[in-house]
């Protein structure tokens, strides 16, 4: 298992843009055995809290999956959550969670969190949940382990989105980092966001593509969506599509290029555009 210095430098590797870890992790009570084949990151979650993330970028133990690594924009979403959502204590769901770093940061702050990704990523998400819920990695009282779970979510399957909403919703916050890289998934991704926000009227007629939904179909709960989006042409198309389906987007902040991502990363806040 790899280790990191306090400044976020992976021993034997290049510097990574990790916030400085402020606390200490009790190695004797991690609940997950050390594994030399997995890479390890200790990430500051603020106020003396640390989350520990294990990754498998070379697929040494797990079948190859894009969720086996921490994508560059995830670090910027973590930074944003620490700096601008540190007081969030509501119910949150992370989409395309992979290793689950942003969601685990929210959990460490006291939120009720659901990590979601493809079914094959569940073992990875559950491993990182177990690693953090069974360790004493906090100076302050540790959040309850029951407040974070992992669930399978296929953006192309409305039933799976509705199952997540039924089991863990309603959600105050939906977040995702670098989920916009595949343009063929933009349409089902936006539909998934709308379902998780409470819109159940998205089922198209047989053989038809999902059309634009009406914000008036969603009643009661107000949900914010936070997306960390690299500023590449194909990624920006996702925001335009979301606007066409009734979501208004506000650019919250932009992070400069880093060793982990060559392009700038924008944090967008999306809400239903109810007029």
C-alpha positions as CSV (number, residue, x, y, z in Angstrom):
1,X,0.0,0.0,0.0
2,X,1.4,3.4,-0.9
3,X,1.6,6.2,1.7
4,X,1.6,9.9,1.4
5,X,3.5,12.7,3.1
6,X,1.6,15.5,4.9
7,X,1.8,17.7,1.9
8,X,0.1,15.1,-0.3
9,X,3.3,13.7,-2.0
10,X,2.9,10.1,-2.9
11,X,6.2,8.4,-1.9
12,X,7.9,7.3,-5.0
13,X,5.6,9.3,-7.2
14,X,4.7,12.9,-8.2
15,X,3.1,15.5,-6.1
16,X,-0.7,15.4,-6.1
17,X,-3.0,18.4,-5.2
18,X,-4.1,17.0,-1.8
19,X,-5.0,19.3,1.1
20,X,-2.7,19.0,4.1
21,X,-3.8,16.2,6.4
22,X,-4.4,17.7,9.8
23,X,-5.2,14.8,12.0
24,X,-3.8,11.3,12.6
25,X,-5.3,7.9,11.6
26,X,-5.2,5.1,14.1
27,X,-3.7,2.3,12.0
28,X,-4.6,-0.4,14.5
29,X,-8.3,0.1,14.0
30,X,-8.8,0.6,10.3
31,X,-11.0,-2.4,9.7
32,X,-9.4,-3.0,6.3
33,X,-6.2,-4.9,6.0
34,X,-3.1,-3.2,4.4
35,X,-2.6,-4.1,0.8
36,X,0.6,-3.3,-1.0
37,X,-1.2,-3.5,-4.4
38,X,-3.5,-0.5,-3.7
39,X,-2.5,3.1,-3.7
40,X,-3.5,5.2,-0.7
41,X,-4.5,8.8,-0.2
42,X,-5.0,10.6,3.1
43,X,-7.2,13.7,2.3
44,X,-8.0,16.5,4.7
45,X,-11.7,17.0,5.2
46,X,-11.2,20.1,7.3
47,X,-11.5,20.7,11.1
48,X,-9.0,18.0,11.9
49,X,-10.8,15.3,9.9
50,X,-9.1,13.0,7.5
51,X,-10.5,10.5,5.0
52,X,-8.5,7.7,3.6
53,X,-9.0,6.5,0.1
54,X,-7.6,3.4,-1.5
55,X,-7.4,3.2,-5.3
56,X,-6.4,0.6,-7.9
57,X,-5.5,2.5,-11.0
58,X,-3.5,-0.4,-12.5
59,X,-6.3,-2.9,-11.8
60,X,-4.0,-5.2,-9.8
61,X,-6.8,-6.5,-7.6
62,X,-10.1,-5.3,-9.1
63,X,-11.4,-5.6,-12.7
64,X,-10.6,-2.5,-14.7
65,X,-13.2,0.3,-14.1
66,X,-12.9,4.0,-14.5
67,X,-14.1,4.3,-10.8
68,X,-10.9,2.6,-9.6
69,X,-9.0,5.9,-9.6
70,X,-9.5,9.4,-8.2
71,X,-10.1,11.6,-11.2
72,X,-8.5,15.0,-11.1
73,X,-11.7,17.0,-10.8
74,X,-12.6,15.1,-7.6
75,X,-9.9,16.9,-5.8
76,X,-11.4,20.3,-6.8
77,X,-14.9,19.1,-5.7
78,X,-13.4,18.1,-2.3
79,X,-11.8,21.5,-2.0
80,X,-15.1,23.2,-2.9
81,X,-17.1,21.2,-0.4
82,X,-14.6,22.0,2.4
83,X,-14.5,25.7,1.6
84,X,-18.1,26.4,0.7
85,X,-20.3,23.6,2.0
86,X,-18.5,22.9,5.3
87,X,-21.7,23.4,7.3
88,X,-23.8,21.1,5.1
89,X,-25.6,18.5,7.3
90,X,-28.4,17.3,5.0
91,X,-28.9,14.3,2.8
92,X,-26.5,14.0,-0.2
93,X,-26.0,11.5,-3.1
94,X,-22.8,11.3,-5.1
95,X,-23.2,10.2,-8.7
96,X,-20.3,8.4,-10.5
97,X,-18.7,8.1,-7.1
98,X,-15.9,5.6,-7.9
99,X,-13.7,5.8,-4.8
100,X,-16.2,8.1,-3.1
101,X,-13.8,10.8,-1.9
102,X,-16.2,13.8,-2.2
103,X,-19.1,11.8,-0.6
104,X,-16.9,10.7,2.2
105,X,-15.9,14.3,2.9
106,X,-19.6,15.3,3.1
107,X,-20.1,12.3,5.5
108,X,-17.2,13.4,7.7
109,X,-18.9,16.8,8.0
110,X,-22.0,15.2,9.4
111,X,-24.1,14.7,6.2
112,X,-26.2,11.6,5.4
113,X,-24.5,10.3,2.2
114,X,-25.3,7.8,-0.5
115,X,-22.4,6.9,-2.9
116,X,-23.6,5.6,-6.3
117,X,-22.0,4.1,-9.3
118,X,-22.2,1.1,-11.6
119,X,-22.8,-2.3,-9.9
120,X,-19.2,-3.4,-10.5
121,X,-17.9,-0.5,-8.5
122,X,-19.9,-1.4,-5.3
123,X,-17.0,-3.5,-3.8
124,X,-14.6,-0.5,-4.2
125,X,-17.0,2.0,-2.7
126,X,-17.8,-0.4,0.2
127,X,-14.1,-0.9,0.8
128,X,-13.5,2.8,1.3
129,X,-16.6,3.2,3.4
130,X,-15.4,0.4,5.7
131,X,-11.9,1.9,5.8
132,X,-13.3,5.2,7.1
133,X,-16.2,4.2,9.3
134,X,-14.1,1.8,11.3
135,X,-11.1,4.0,11.9
136,X,-10.6,6.7,14.5
137,X,-9.4,9.3,12.0
138,X,-11.0,12.3,13.7
139,X,-10.1,14.7,16.5
140,X,-13.9,15.2,17.0
141,X,-16.7,12.7,17.3
142,X,-16.8,10.4,14.3
143,X,-20.1,10.4,12.2
144,X,-22.3,7.4,12.4
145,X,-21.4,4.6,10.0
146,X,-25.1,4.1,9.2
147,X,-25.1,7.6,7.6
148,X,-23.2,6.5,4.6
149,X,-24.0,3.6,2.2
150,X,-23.2,2.6,-1.4
151,X,-25.8,1.7,-4.0
152,X,-25.7,0.7,-7.6
153,X,-27.0,3.3,-10.1
154,X,-27.1,3.0,-13.8
155,X,-27.9,6.3,-15.5
156,X,-29.6,4.4,-18.4
157,X,-31.9,2.6,-16.0
158,X,-34.7,4.8,-14.5
159,X,-35.6,2.0,-12.1
160,X,-32.2,2.1,-10.4
161,X,-32.4,5.9,-10.0
162,X,-35.9,5.6,-8.5
163,X,-34.7,2.8,-6.2
164,X,-32.0,5.1,-4.8
165,X,-34.5,7.9,-4.4
166,X,-37.0,5.6,-2.6
167,X,-34.3,4.1,-0.3
168,X,-32.4,7.3,0.6
169,X,-34.2,10.4,-0.6
170,X,-35.3,13.1,-0.7
171,X,-31.9,14.6,-1.3
172,X,-30.7,18.1,-0.4
173,X,-27.6,17.8,-2.5
174,X,-26.4,15.8,-5.5
175,X,-22.7,16.0,-6.4
176,X,-20.4,14.5,-9.1
177,X,-16.9,15.1,-10.4
178,X,-15.8,14.6,-14.0
179,X,-19.0,12.7,-14.9
180,X,-19.3,14.6,-18.2
181,X,-16.5,13.0,-20.2
182,X,-18.7,10.6,-22.2
183,X,-21.1,12.7,-24.4
184,X,-23.2,9.6,-25.2
185,X,-24.2,9.5,-21.5
186,X,-25.1,13.2,-21.1
187,X,-28.8,12.7,-21.8
188,X,-29.3,9.8,-19.4
189,X,-27.1,11.6,-16.8
190,X,-29.4,14.7,-16.8
191,X,-32.5,12.5,-16.7
192,X,-30.9,10.7,-13.7
193,X,-30.3,14.0,-11.9
194,X,-33.9,15.0,-12.5
195,X,-35.2,11.7,-11.1
196,X,-33.0,12.0,-8.0
197,X,-34.4,15.5,-7.6
198,X,-37.9,14.0,-7.4
199,X,-39.1,13.9,-11.1
200,X,-40.7,10.6,-11.8
201,X,-42.3,11.6,-15.1
202,X,-39.3,10.8,-17.4
203,X,-40.3,7.5,-18.9
204,X,-40.3,7.9,-22.7
205,X,-42.6,6.0,-25.0
206,X,-41.1,2.7,-26.4
207,X,-38.3,3.4,-28.7
208,X,-38.3,7.1,-28.1
209,X,-35.6,9.2,-26.4
210,X,-36.3,11.0,-23.2
211,X,-37.5,14.5,-23.9
212,X,-37.3,17.7,-21.9
213,X,-39.1,17.5,-18.6
214,X,-41.1,20.2,-17.0
215,X,-39.8,21.6,-13.7
216,X,-43.5,21.7,-12.5
217,X,-43.4,17.9,-12.4
218,X,-41.1,18.1,-9.4
219,X,-42.8,19.1,-6.2
220,X,-41.8,19.9,-2.7
221,X,-38.1,19.3,-2.2
222,X,-35.4,21.8,-3.4
223,X,-32.2,20.1,-4.4
224,X,-28.9,21.6,-5.4
225,X,-26.6,19.8,-7.9
226,X,-22.9,20.4,-7.7
227,X,-20.8,19.3,-10.7
228,X,-17.1,19.6,-11.1
229,X,-16.7,19.9,-14.8
230,X,-13.4,20.2,-16.8
231,X,-13.6,23.1,-19.2
232,X,-13.4,21.1,-22.3
233,X,-15.9,21.4,-25.2
234,X,-17.5,18.0,-24.7
235,X,-17.9,18.6,-21.0
236,X,-19.5,22.0,-21.4
237,X,-22.2,20.4,-23.6
238,X,-23.6,18.7,-20.5
239,X,-24.4,22.1,-18.9
240,X,-26.2,23.3,-22.1
241,X,-28.2,20.1,-22.2
242,X,-29.2,20.5,-18.5
243,X,-30.5,24.0,-19.2
244,X,-32.6,22.6,-22.1
245,X,-34.2,20.2,-19.6
246,X,-35.2,22.8,-17.0
247,X,-32.1,23.2,-14.9
248,X,-30.5,26.6,-14.4
249,X,-26.7,26.6,-13.9
250,X,-24.6,29.0,-12.0
251,X,-20.8,29.0,-12.2
252,X,-19.7,28.8,-8.6
253,X,-15.9,29.0,-9.1
254,X,-13.1,27.8,-11.4
255,X,-9.9,26.1,-10.4
256,X,-6.7,26.4,-12.5
257,X,-5.0,23.5,-14.2
258,X,-3.0,21.2,-11.9
259,X,-0.8,18.1,-12.2
260,X,-4.0,16.1,-12.0
261,X,-5.9,17.8,-14.8
262,X,-4.6,19.8,-17.8
263,X,-7.7,21.9,-18.2
264,X,-9.4,24.3,-15.8
265,X,-12.2,22.8,-13.7
266,X,-15.5,24.6,-13.1
267,X,-17.8,24.0,-10.2
268,X,-21.4,24.5,-11.4
269,X,-24.4,24.7,-9.1
270,X,-27.6,23.6,-10.8
271,X,-31.2,23.9,-9.6
272,X,-34.6,23.5,-11.1
273,X,-35.5,26.6,-13.1
274,X,-39.0,27.2,-11.7
275,X,-40.6,30.4,-12.9
